[in-house]
Amino acid sequence: MTKWNKNNSVEGEWSPVETDPATEAKEESQSDHAGQLIVLEKDHQRFYDKIRKKVEEFLKKQTGDKADRAAKYILLAPDLFVLFARLLQDRRVPTKSKALAGVVVAYFLSPLDIMPEIIVGPIGFLDDIILAAYALSRIMNEVDKHVLLEHWNGEADLLETVQELLKKAEELVDTKVLGTIKNLLNKK
């Protein structure tokens, strides 16, 4: 099984990780999603459409220097949301990783977060996106690469996207926001 092995480094690479063949066989036999794209439930699809529309409208207006720098990252919000929603539904994903995916999905859906979109507009998705990147870097240690890639709708390479987001996090949000995001994930 090929998993993400980063050894706590952002510069990690996909590499083989030894796994227990009995556990792997059990996970494969339990999976009825293998090789199939999971279709979003109506609630998830509506959220995806809603966030995509908000981001596109925002990019048409492009206000301010920070918005220009953040635009390409803000466009990742719908793709990351869909990835985490699909991981929640995939039986090949371990419970611990599903719990983390659930935290990310709930955070995306919550109107009350560190940078509320209702107040700051699409820039408010930056905290959601960075939370998703940190969570995904953890999930990559537990979930097969092919499962992650199967659920990824983004145009960019998933591993490179996560690495870039983690490197740029401090530029995209202030240190206080970043610290709060890390503390939130450390509780899980």
Backbone as a printed PyTorch tensor [residue, N CA C, xyz], in Angstrom:
tensor([[[  0.8530,  -1.1630,   0.0000],
         [  0.0000,   0.0000,   0.0000],
         [  0.9060,   1.2360,   0.0000]],

        [[  0.5840,   2.2270,  -0.8060],
         [  1.3840,   3.4390,  -0.8570],
         [  0.6940,   4.5240,  -0.0670]],

        [[  1.3980,   5.0430,   0.9080],
         [  0.8650,   6.0970,   1.7530],
         [  1.8230,   7.2680,   1.7510]],

        [[  1.3830,   8.3760,   2.2570],
         [  2.2060,   9.5630,   2.4020],
         [  3.0940,   9.3590,   3.6100]],

        [[  4.3830,   9.4820,   3.4050],
         [  5.3120,   9.3540,   4.5090],
         [  6.1590,  10.6010,   4.5470]],

        [[  5.7940,  11.5480,   5.3810],
         [  6.4940,  12.8220,   5.3720],
         [  7.4570,  12.9970,   6.5220]],

        [[  7.4180,  12.1120,   7.4960],
         [  8.3020,  12.2250,   8.6550],
         [  8.3490,  13.6460,   9.1950]],

        [[  7.1660,  14.2290,   9.3760],
         [  7.0270,  15.5880,   9.9100],
         [  7.7280,  16.6370,   9.0630]],

        [[  7.8640,  16.3980,   7.7830],
         [  8.5130,  17.3540,   6.8930],
         [  7.5630,  17.7380,   5.7770]],

        [[  7.5010,  19.0260,   5.4810],
         [  6.6650,  19.4990,   4.3860],
         [  7.2160,  19.0250,   3.0510]],

        [[  8.5160,  18.7360,   3.0020],
         [  9.1400,  18.3320,   1.7440],
         [  9.0740,  16.8300,   1.5070]],

        [[  8.2190,  16.1170,   2.2050],
         [  8.1180,  14.6720,   2.0680],
         [  7.6980,  14.2400,   0.6760]],

        [[  7.7320,  12.9510,   0.4380],
         [  7.3390,  12.3990,  -0.8510],
         [  6.4200,  11.2090,  -0.5970]],

        [[  5.6480,  10.8410,  -1.6260],
         [  4.8550,   9.6240,  -1.5240],
         [  5.8490,   8.4750,  -1.5110]],

        [[  5.6950,   7.5580,  -0.6060],
         [  6.6010,   6.4230,  -0.5620],
         [  5.8870,   5.2300,   0.0620]],

        [[  6.3850,   4.0210,  -0.2360],
         [  5.7510,   2.8360,   0.3480],
         [  5.9100,   2.8170,   1.8660]],

        [[  4.8640,   2.4090,   2.5360],
         [  4.8780,   2.2710,   3.9840],
         [  4.4170,   0.8560,   4.2880]],

        [[  5.1480,   0.1680,   5.1580],
         [  4.7600,  -1.1960,   5.4840],
         [  3.4430,  -1.1980,   6.2460]],

        [[  2.5460,  -2.0590,   5.8040],
         [  1.2670,  -2.1830,   6.4860],
         [  0.9960,  -3.6540,   6.7510]],

        [[  0.1080,  -3.9120,   7.6640],
         [ -0.2750,  -5.2650,   8.0070],
         [ -1.1640,  -5.8190,   6.8970]],

        [[ -0.7380,  -6.8890,   6.2050],
         [ -1.5410,  -7.4470,   5.1020],
         [ -2.9500,  -7.8640,   5.5270]],

        [[ -3.1110,  -8.3480,   6.7580],
         [ -4.4410,  -8.7620,   7.2210],
         [ -5.3620,  -7.5500,   7.3500]],

        [[ -4.8390,  -6.4620,   7.8970],
         [ -5.6290,  -5.2320,   8.0300],
         [ -5.9700,  -4.6690,   6.6620]],

        [[ -4.9860,  -4.7010,   5.7660],
         [ -5.1890,  -4.1850,   4.4120],
         [ -6.2680,  -4.9890,   3.6840]],

        [[ -6.2290,  -6.3250,   3.8100],
         [ -7.2270,  -7.1760,   3.1600],
         [ -8.6140,  -6.9140,   3.7240]],

        [[ -8.6880,  -6.7160,   5.0450],
         [ -9.9690,  -6.4410,   5.6920],
         [-10.5490,  -5.1180,   5.1820]],

        [[ -9.6870,  -4.0730,   5.0910],
         [-10.1420,  -2.7650,   4.6050],
         [-10.6340,  -2.8700,   3.1630]],

        [[ -9.9100,  -3.6340,   2.3320],
         [-10.3170,  -3.7780,   0.9380],
         [-11.6340,  -4.5330,   0.8100]],

        [[-11.8370,  -5.5740,   1.6580],
         [-13.0820,  -6.3390,   1.5700],
         [-14.2790,  -5.5280,   2.0540]],

        [[-14.0360,  -4.5880,   2.9700],
         [-15.1170,  -3.7600,   3.4840],
         [-15.4800,  -2.6410,   2.5200]],

        [[-14.6210,  -2.3670,   1.5770],
         [-14.8200,  -1.2120,   0.7000],
         [-15.7560,  -1.5550,  -0.4540]],

        [[-16.8520,  -0.8230,  -0.5290],
         [-17.7240,  -0.9700,  -1.6850],
         [-17.5660,   0.2360,  -2.5970]],

        [[-16.5900,   1.1180,  -2.2660],
         [-16.3360,   2.3130,  -3.0700],
         [-15.0840,   2.1830,  -3.9210]],

        [[-14.3640,   1.0600,  -3.8200],
         [-13.0920,   0.9390,  -4.5260],
         [-13.2810,   1.1910,  -6.0130]],

        [[-12.4770,   2.1160,  -6.5140],
         [-12.5020,   2.4140,  -7.9400],
         [-13.7030,   3.2150,  -8.3980]],

        [[-14.5590,   3.6390,  -7.4890],
         [-15.7490,   4.3820,  -7.8730],
         [-15.6720,   5.7940,  -7.3190]],

        [[-16.1070,   6.7390,  -8.1150],
         [-16.1760,   8.1230,  -7.6560],
         [-17.4240,   8.2730,  -6.8110]],

        [[-17.2610,   8.8540,  -5.6400],
         [-18.4000,   9.0450,  -4.7440],
         [-19.1210,  10.3120,  -5.1640]],

        [[-20.3930,  10.2010,  -5.4060],
         [-21.2020,  11.3450,  -5.8080],
         [-21.5800,  12.1250,  -4.5570]],

        [[-21.4880,  13.4270,  -4.6500],
         [-21.8190,  14.2680,  -3.4990],
         [-23.3050,  14.2190,  -3.2020]],

        [[-23.6210,  14.2080,  -1.9160],
         [-25.0160,  14.3330,  -1.5110],
         [-25.4810,  15.7320,  -1.8710]],

        [[-26.7850,  15.9330,  -1.9340],
         [-27.3260,  17.2350,  -2.3270],
         [-26.7900,  18.3670,  -1.4600]],

        [[-26.7160,  18.1630,  -0.1440],
         [-26.2200,  19.2160,   0.7570],
         [-24.7880,  19.5960,   0.4180]],

        [[-23.9520,  18.5920,   0.1830],
         [-22.5570,  18.8600,  -0.1590],
         [-22.4590,  19.5440,  -1.5190]],

        [[-23.2330,  19.0900,  -2.4770],
         [-23.1860,  19.6790,  -3.8170],
         [-23.6410,  21.1300,  -3.7730]],

        [[-24.6980,  21.4260,  -3.0300],
         [-25.1640,  22.8090,  -2.9150],
         [-24.0910,  23.6870,  -2.2870]],

        [[-23.4310,  23.1900,  -1.2510],
         [-22.3690,  23.9620,  -0.6180],
         [-21.2300,  24.1870,  -1.6050]],

        [[-20.8820,  23.1510,  -2.3460],
         [-19.8190,  23.2680,  -3.3510],
         [-20.1790,  24.3550,  -4.3660]],

        [[-21.3930,  24.3130,  -4.8840],
         [-21.8270,  25.3140,  -5.8670],
         [-21.8380,  26.7130,  -5.2620]],

        [[-22.3050,  26.8130,  -4.0250],
         [-22.3990,  28.0990,  -3.3480],
         [-21.0060,  28.7110,  -3.1370]],

        [[-20.0850,  27.9160,  -2.6510],
         [-18.7440,  28.4410,  -2.3910],
         [-18.0290,  28.7680,  -3.7030]],

        [[-18.2080,  27.9440,  -4.7180],
         [-17.5790,  28.2070,  -6.0180],
         [-18.0950,  29.5300,  -6.5830]],

        [[-19.4090,  29.7610,  -6.4680],
         [-19.9960,  30.9930,  -6.9850],
         [-19.4540,  32.2150,  -6.2370]],

        [[-19.3820,  32.1340,  -4.8980],
         [-18.8590,  33.2430,  -4.1020],
         [-17.4190,  33.5570,  -4.4870]],

        [[-16.6300,  32.5230,  -4.6480],
         [-15.2200,  32.7290,  -4.9950],
         [-15.0890,  33.3500,  -6.3770]],

        [[-15.8560,  32.8670,  -7.3190],
         [-15.7910,  33.4220,  -8.6770],
         [-16.2200,  34.8850,  -8.7040]],

        [[-17.2830,  35.2280,  -7.9760],
         [-17.7260,  36.6250,  -7.9050],
         [-16.6470,  37.4910,  -7.2730]],

        [[-16.0380,  36.9810,  -6.2220],
         [-14.9820,  37.7130,  -5.5490],
         [-13.8070,  37.9750,  -6.4940]],

        [[-13.4120,  36.9560,  -7.2290],
         [-12.2670,  37.1120,  -8.1190],
         [-12.5460,  38.1040,  -9.2430]],

        [[-13.7970,  38.2340,  -9.6390],
         [-14.1420,  39.2230, -10.6590],
         [-13.9100,  40.6360, -10.1340]],

        [[-14.1630,  40.8280,  -8.8540],
         [-14.0050,  42.1530,  -8.2460],
         [-12.5640,  42.4090,  -7.7930]],

        [[-11.8490,  41.3620,  -7.4000],
         [-10.4690,  41.4240,  -6.8980],
         [-10.1380,  42.7210,  -6.1800]],

        [[-10.4200,  42.7220,  -4.9280],
         [-10.1540,  43.9170,  -4.1350],
         [ -8.9440,  43.7100,  -3.2480]],

        [[ -7.9890,  44.5950,  -3.3740],
         [ -6.8550,  44.6340,  -2.4640],
         [ -5.7420,  43.6660,  -2.7810]],

        [[ -4.5630,  43.9920,  -2.2640],
         [ -3.3530,  43.2120,  -2.4950],
         [ -3.4430,  41.8130,  -1.9040]],

        [[ -3.9650,  41.7060,  -0.6810],
         [ -4.0760,  40.3940,  -0.0340],
         [ -4.9960,  39.4790,  -0.8330]],

        [[ -6.0690,  40.0250,  -1.3670],
         [ -6.9970,  39.2300,  -2.1750],
         [ -6.3100,  38.7100,  -3.4250]],

        [[ -5.4750,  39.5410,  -4.0560],
         [ -4.7610,  39.1020,  -5.2460],
         [ -3.8220,  37.9430,  -4.9240]],

        [[ -3.0900,  38.0460,  -3.8160],
         [ -2.1590,  36.9850,  -3.4170],
         [ -2.9000,  35.7110,  -3.0230]],

        [[ -4.0780,  35.8580,  -2.4690],
         [ -4.8220,  34.7250,  -1.9360],
         [ -5.7530,  34.0640,  -2.9470]],

        [[ -5.9860,  34.6910,  -4.0870],
         [ -6.9920,  34.2200,  -5.0380],
         [ -6.8430,  32.7560,  -5.4060]],

        [[ -5.6390,  32.3290,  -5.7640],
         [ -5.4780,  30.9310,  -6.1940],
         [ -5.7310,  29.9520,  -5.0540]],

        [[ -5.4750,  30.3840,  -3.8230],
         [ -5.7150,  29.5110,  -2.6770],
         [ -7.1980,  29.4630,  -2.3320]],

        [[ -7.8620,  30.5850,  -2.4550],
         [ -9.2990,  30.6370,  -2.1800],
         [-10.0540,  29.7030,  -3.1230]],

        [[ -9.5870,  29.6050,  -4.3650],
         [-10.2370,  28.7060,  -5.3270],
         [-10.1060,  27.2320,  -4.9490]],

        [[ -9.2160,  26.9080,  -4.0220],
         [ -9.0700,  25.5300,  -3.5610],
         [-10.1710,  25.1190,  -2.5830]],

        [[-10.8670,  26.0840,  -2.0080],
         [-11.8730,  25.7880,  -0.9790],
         [-12.9010,  24.7410,  -1.4290]],

        [[-13.5280,  24.9090,  -2.5890],
         [-14.5190,  23.8990,  -2.9790],
         [-13.9080,  22.5150,  -3.1960]],

        [[-12.7140,  22.4770,  -3.7730],
         [-12.0660,  21.1840,  -4.0250],
         [-11.6860,  20.4870,  -2.7200]],

        [[-11.2080,  21.2580,  -1.7610],
         [-10.8570,  20.6790,  -0.4620],
         [-12.1060,  20.2130,   0.2850]],

        [[-13.1610,  21.0060,   0.2270],
         [-14.4040,  20.6130,   0.8880],
         [-14.9150,  19.2840,   0.3170]],

        [[-14.9360,  19.1740,  -0.9910],
         [-15.4160,  17.9510,  -1.6350],
         [-14.5240,  16.7620,  -1.2600]],

        [[-13.2120,  16.9610,  -1.2440],
         [-12.2910,  15.8920,  -0.8700],
         [-12.6170,  15.3690,   0.5320]],

        [[-12.7660,  16.2750,   1.4960],
         [-13.0460,  15.8490,   2.8620],
         [-14.4310,  15.2200,   2.9910]],

        [[-15.4170,  15.7310,   2.2720],
         [-16.7620,  15.1420,   2.3080],
         [-16.7240,  13.7150,   1.7600]],

        [[-15.9590,  13.5090,   0.7180],
         [-15.8390,  12.1600,   0.1390],
         [-15.0660,  11.2180,   1.0540]],

        [[-14.0140,  11.7210,   1.6980],
         [-13.2450,  10.8790,   2.6150],
         [-14.1220,  10.3990,   3.7690]],

        [[-15.0370,  11.2460,   4.2080],
         [-15.9550,  10.8610,   5.2840],
         [-16.8140,   9.6620,   4.8970]],

        [[-17.0980,   9.5300,   3.6270],
         [-17.9990,   8.4830,   3.1590],
         [-17.2810,   7.2170,   2.6980]],

        [[-15.9780,   7.2480,   2.6120],
         [-15.2100,   6.1290,   2.0670],
         [-14.8290,   5.1570,   3.1790]],

        [[-15.2020,   3.9130,   3.0300],
         [-14.9330,   2.8950,   4.0540],
         [-13.4540,   2.5240,   4.1440]],

        [[-12.6690,   2.8900,   3.1570],
         [-11.2360,   2.5960,   3.1920],
         [-10.4800,   3.5760,   4.0880]],

        [[-11.1470,   4.6110,   4.5310],
         [-10.5190,   5.6340,   5.3610],
         [-10.6890,   5.2460,   6.8270]],

        [[ -9.5700,   5.1740,   7.5730],
         [ -9.6530,   4.8000,   8.9910],
         [-10.4890,   5.7980,   9.8060]],

        [[-11.0490,   5.3260,  10.8890],
         [-11.9240,   6.1350,  11.7370],
         [-11.2380,   7.4150,  12.2050]],

        [[ -9.9880,   7.3280,  12.6010],
         [ -9.2490,   8.5010,  13.0800],
         [ -9.1780,   9.5800,  11.9950]],

        [[ -8.9320,   9.1670,  10.7640],
         [ -8.8650,  10.1120,   9.6480],
         [-10.2440,  10.6590,   9.3110]],

        [[-11.2690,   9.8220,   9.4490],
         [-12.6400,  10.3010,   9.2210],
         [-13.0320,  11.3520,  10.2480]],

        [[-12.6030,  11.1530,  11.4840],
         [-12.9090,  12.1310,  12.5300],
         [-12.2700,  13.4740,  12.1910]],

        [[-11.0480,  13.4430,  11.7210],
         [-10.3600,  14.6690,  11.3280],
         [-11.0430,  15.2990,  10.1080]],

        [[-11.4490,  14.4810,   9.1620],
         [-12.1780,  14.9830,   7.9910],
         [-13.5050,  15.6110,   8.4180]],

        [[-14.1470,  15.0130,   9.4110],
         [-15.4010,  15.5630,   9.9250],
         [-15.2100,  16.9340,  10.5510]],

        [[-14.1140,  17.1140,  11.2530],
         [-13.8070,  18.4160,  11.8480],
         [-13.6650,  19.4640,  10.7410]],

        [[-12.9610,  19.0990,   9.6690],
         [-12.7480,  20.0410,   8.5690],
         [-14.0640,  20.3780,   7.8750]],

        [[-14.8820,  19.3910,   7.5850],
         [-16.1710,  19.6400,   6.9320],
         [-17.0470,  20.5270,   7.8200]],

        [[-17.0940,  20.2170,   9.1050],
         [-17.8990,  21.0260,  10.0290],
         [-17.3810,  22.4630,  10.0840]],

        [[-16.0750,  22.6250,  10.0490],
         [-15.4780,  23.9610,  10.0940],
         [-15.8430,  24.7530,   8.8360]],

        [[-15.7850,  24.0860,   7.6880],
         [-16.1800,  24.7400,   6.4360],
         [-17.6330,  25.1950,   6.4940]],

        [[-18.5000,  24.3680,   7.0530],
         [-19.9250,  24.6610,   7.0790],
         [-20.3270,  25.6590,   8.1600]],

        [[-19.5250,  25.7620,   9.1890],
         [-19.8710,  26.6230,  10.3150],
         [-19.7590,  28.1040,   9.9600]],

        [[-20.8010,  28.8690,  10.2780],
         [-20.7130,  30.3150,  10.0360],
         [-19.8270,  31.0080,  11.0720]],

        [[-19.5530,  30.3180,  12.1720],
         [-18.7170,  30.8780,  13.2210],
         [-17.3500,  30.2090,  13.1940]],

        [[-16.3750,  30.9080,  12.6530],
         [-15.0210,  30.3930,  12.6880],
         [-14.0510,  31.5560,  12.9090]],

        [[-12.7870,  31.3180,  12.7910],
         [-11.7750,  32.3270,  13.1090],
         [-11.9050,  33.5540,  12.2160]],

        [[-12.0940,  33.3290,  10.9240],
         [-12.2700,  34.4190,   9.9570],
         [-13.6180,  34.2030,   9.2570]],

        [[-14.7160,  34.6760,   9.8310],
         [-16.0460,  34.3950,   9.2750],
         [-16.2410,  35.0100,   7.8810]],

        [[-16.6320,  34.1760,   6.9450],
         [-16.8490,  34.6090,   5.5580],
         [-17.9350,  35.6810,   5.4780]],

        [[-18.9160,  35.5910,   6.3620],
         [-20.0250,  36.5450,   6.3350],
         [-19.5470,  37.9680,   6.6430]],

        [[-18.4380,  38.0760,   7.3710],
         [-17.8970,  39.3900,   7.7290],
         [-16.7890,  39.8250,   6.7760]],

        [[-15.8510,  38.9450,   6.4980],
         [-14.6830,  39.3420,   5.6970],
         [-14.7640,  38.9120,   4.2330]],

        [[-15.8420,  38.2580,   3.8410],
         [-15.9830,  37.8180,   2.4530],
         [-15.1460,  36.5760,   2.1800]],

        [[-14.8540,  36.3130,   0.9050],
         [-14.1210,  35.1040,   0.5350],
         [-12.7370,  34.9660,   1.1750]],

        [[-12.1330,  36.0750,   1.5890],
         [-10.8550,  35.9890,   2.3110],
         [-11.0430,  35.1270,   3.5630]],

        [[-12.2550,  35.0760,   4.0700],
         [-12.5630,  34.2780,   5.2520],
         [-12.4040,  32.7890,   5.0370]],

        [[-12.2870,  32.3500,   3.8010],
         [-12.0660,  30.9260,   3.5400],
         [-10.6130,  30.5240,   3.7580]],

        [[ -9.7180,  31.4960,   3.9150],
         [ -8.3030,  31.1630,   4.0880],
         [ -8.0620,  30.3180,   5.3370]],

        [[ -8.7400,  30.6260,   6.4360],
         [ -8.5440,  29.8110,   7.6350],
         [ -9.0720,  28.3920,   7.4160]],

        [[-10.1810,  28.2730,   6.6980],
         [-10.7400,  26.9460,   6.3900],
         [ -9.7450,  26.1420,   5.5400]],

        [[ -9.1560,  26.8000,   4.5510],
         [ -8.2390,  26.1520,   3.6260],
         [ -6.9660,  25.7150,   4.3400]],

        [[ -6.4550,  26.5700,   5.1990],
         [ -5.2330,  26.2250,   5.9300],
         [ -5.5020,  25.1050,   6.9280]],

        [[ -6.6440,  25.1580,   7.6060],
         [ -7.0290,  24.0560,   8.4840],
         [ -7.0900,  22.7590,   7.6830]],

        [[ -7.6900,  22.8170,   6.5040],
         [ -7.7950,  21.6350,   5.6480],
         [ -6.4150,  21.1110,   5.2490]],

        [[ -5.4850,  21.9990,   4.9370],
         [ -4.1380,  21.5740,   4.5410],
         [ -3.4210,  20.8750,   5.6980]],

        [[ -3.5090,  21.4370,   6.8900],
         [ -2.8750,  20.7980,   8.0530],
         [ -3.5200,  19.4440,   8.3490]],

        [[ -4.8310,  19.3780,   8.2580],
         [ -5.5260,  18.1110,   8.4950],
         [ -5.1510,  17.0850,   7.4300]],

        [[ -5.0830,  17.5390,   6.1950],
         [ -4.7540,  16.6250,   5.1000],
         [ -3.3260,  16.0960,   5.2270]],

        [[ -2.4140,  16.9170,   5.7170],
         [ -1.0450,  16.4360,   5.9040],
         [ -1.0070,  15.2970,   6.9280]],

        [[ -1.9040,  15.3320,   7.8990],
         [ -2.0060,  14.2300,   8.8660],
         [ -2.6870,  13.0140,   8.2400]],

        [[ -3.7510,  13.2570,   7.5070],
         [ -4.5070,  12.1600,   6.8940],
         [ -3.6540,  11.4030,   5.8840]],

        [[ -2.7480,  12.1020,   5.2260],
         [ -1.8830,  11.4560,   4.2320],
         [ -1.0080,  10.3730,   4.8530]],

        [[ -0.7990,  10.4310,   6.1610],
         [ -0.0210,   9.3930,   6.8450],
         [ -0.8380,   8.1330,   7.1010]],

        [[ -2.1470,   8.2300,   6.9740],
         [ -3.0290,   7.1120,   7.3220],
         [ -3.7910,   6.5230,   6.1390]],

        [[ -3.9460,   7.2920,   5.0730],
         [ -4.8150,   6.8860,   3.9710],
         [ -3.9800,   6.6470,   2.7180]],

        [[ -4.3170,   5.5880,   2.0140],
         [ -3.6320,   5.2440,   0.7740],
         [ -3.6740,   6.4050,  -0.2180]],

        [[ -2.5720,   6.6400,  -0.8760],
         [ -2.4450,   7.7250,  -1.8550],
         [ -3.5270,   7.6470,  -2.9230]],

        [[ -3.7950,   6.4490,  -3.3890],
         [ -4.7720,   6.2830,  -4.4780],
         [ -6.1890,   6.6490,  -4.0350]],

        [[ -6.4960,   6.4140,  -2.7780],
         [ -7.8120,   6.7980,  -2.2490],
         [ -7.9270,   8.3220,  -2.2520]],

        [[ -6.8900,   8.9930,  -1.7890],
         [ -6.9010,  10.4560,  -1.7680],
         [ -7.0270,  11.0230,  -3.1790]],

        [[ -6.2360,  10.4960,  -4.0920],
         [ -6.2530,  11.0150,  -5.4630],
         [ -7.5800,  10.7210,  -6.1640]],

        [[ -8.1990,   9.6200,  -5.8170],
         [ -9.4970,   9.2470,  -6.3910],
         [-10.5590,  10.2900,  -6.0490]],

        [[-10.4380,  10.8940,  -4.8770],
         [-11.4330,  11.8520,  -4.4120],
         [-11.0510,  13.3080,  -4.6680]],

        [[ -9.8880,  13.5410,  -5.2030],
         [ -9.3980,  14.9050,  -5.4290],
         [ -9.8860,  15.4220,  -6.7740]],

        [[-10.6590,  16.5230,  -6.7670],
         [-11.1550,  17.1410,  -7.9930],
         [-10.2650,  18.2680,  -8.4800]],

        [[ -9.3390,  18.6920,  -7.6450],
         [ -8.5030,  19.8350,  -7.9820],
         [ -7.6410,  19.5910,  -9.2080]],

        [[ -7.2930,  20.6890,  -9.8610],
         [ -6.4560,  20.5990, -11.0580],
         [ -4.9900,  20.4080, -10.6970]],

        [[ -4.5510,  20.9880,  -9.5990],
         [ -3.1490,  20.9000,  -9.1890],
         [ -2.8790,  19.5630,  -8.5100]],

        [[ -1.6120,  19.1770,  -8.4720],
         [ -1.1890,  17.9710,  -7.7770],
         [ -1.5150,  18.1120,  -6.2880]],

        [[ -2.1350,  17.1070,  -5.7050],
         [ -2.5800,  17.1720,  -4.3220],
         [ -1.4150,  17.3530,  -3.3520]],

        [[ -0.3810,  16.5580,  -3.4880],
         [  0.7690,  16.6510,  -2.5890],
         [  1.4200,  18.0300,  -2.6810]],

        [[  1.6410,  18.5090,  -3.8860],
         [  2.2500,  19.8340,  -4.0710],
         [  1.3560,  20.9350,  -3.5050]],

        [[  0.0590,  20.7890,  -3.6690],
         [ -0.8940,  21.7730,  -3.1490],
         [ -0.8090,  21.8670,  -1.6360]],

        [[ -0.7890,  20.7210,  -0.9580],
         [ -0.7130,  20.7040,   0.5020],
         [  0.6150,  21.3020,   0.9510]],

        [[  1.7020,  20.8990,   0.3110],
         [  3.0130,  21.4240,   0.6890],
         [  3.0750,  22.9430,   0.5190]],

        [[  2.5570,  23.4300,  -0.5870],
         [  2.5690,  24.8720,  -0.8450],
         [  1.7150,  25.6210,   0.1780]],

        [[  0.5430,  25.0960,   0.4800],
         [ -0.3230,  25.7430,   1.4730],
         [  0.3520,  25.8050,   2.8450]],

        [[  1.0100,  24.7410,   3.2340],
         [  1.6720,  24.7340,   4.5330],
         [  2.8330,  25.7260,   4.5750]],

        [[  3.5350,  25.8510,   3.4670],
         [  4.6460,  26.8080,   3.4040],
         [  4.1460,  28.2530,   3.3920]],

        [[  3.0070,  28.5130,   2.7480],
         [  2.4760,  29.8690,   2.5940],
         [  1.5230,  30.2850,   3.7110]],

        [[  1.2250,  29.3840,   4.6250],
         [  0.2160,  29.6510,   5.6580],
         [  0.4680,  30.9570,   6.4040]],

        [[  1.7030,  31.2020,   6.7790],
         [  2.0150,  32.4100,   7.5480],
         [  1.8220,  33.6850,   6.7310]],

        [[  1.9680,  33.5860,   5.4130],
         [  1.7570,  34.7500,   4.5530],
         [  0.2680,  35.0230,   4.3330]],

        [[ -0.5310,  33.9620,   4.3740],
         [ -1.9480,  34.0850,   4.0650],
         [ -2.7900,  34.5430,   5.2530]],

        [[ -2.4240,  34.1130,   6.4360],
         [ -3.1530,  34.5230,   7.6420],
         [ -2.1380,  34.9590,   8.6900]],

        [[ -2.5900,  35.7700,   9.6400],
         [ -1.6270,  36.2250,  10.6440],
         [ -1.2930,  35.0990,  11.6250]],

        [[ -0.2600,  35.3150,  12.3970],
         [  0.2690,  34.3010,  13.3010],
         [ -0.7490,  33.8460,  14.3340]],

        [[ -1.5760,  34.7510,  14.7820],
         [ -2.5940,  34.4230,  15.7830],
         [ -3.6100,  33.4260,  15.2110]],

        [[ -4.0560,  33.6770,  13.9800],
         [ -5.0020,  32.7730,  13.3080],
         [ -4.3520,  31.4120,  13.1030]],

        [[ -3.1090,  31.4150,  12.6430],
         [ -2.3900,  30.1660,  12.4060],
         [ -2.2360,  29.3710,  13.7030]],

        [[ -1.9200,  30.0510,  14.7920],
         [ -1.7930,  29.3830,  16.0880],
         [ -3.1060,  28.7740,  16.5390]],

        [[ -4.2100,  29.4780,  16.3170],
         [ -5.5240,  28.9580,  16.6880],
         [ -5.8700,  27.7140,  15.8670]],

        [[ -5.5360,  27.7370,  14.5760],
         [ -5.7910,  26.5770,  13.7120],
         [ -4.9850,  25.3720,  14.2040]],

        [[ -3.7170,  25.5730,  14.5010],
         [ -2.8680,  24.4680,  14.9750],
         [ -3.3750,  23.9290,  16.3080]],

        [[ -3.8070,  24.8300,  17.1970],
         [ -4.3550,  24.3820,  18.4880],
         [ -5.6240,  23.5670,  18.3100]],

        [[ -6.4620,  23.9760,  17.3760],
         [ -7.7000,  23.2440,  17.0980],
         [ -7.3950,  21.8270,  16.6470]],

        [[ -6.4110,  21.6860,  15.7760],
         [ -6.0460,  20.3520,  15.2770],
         [ -5.3150,  19.5180,  16.3250]],

        [[ -4.5570,  20.1570,  17.2000],
         [ -3.8330,  19.4130,  18.2320],
         [ -4.7660,  18.7950,  19.2570]],

        [[ -5.9990,  19.3040,  19.3350],
         [ -6.9910,  18.7380,  20.2500],
         [ -7.5530,  17.4380,  19.6900]],

        [[ -7.4110,  17.2220,  18.3930],
         [ -7.9850,  16.0380,  17.7470],
         [ -6.9930,  14.9130,  17.6760]]])
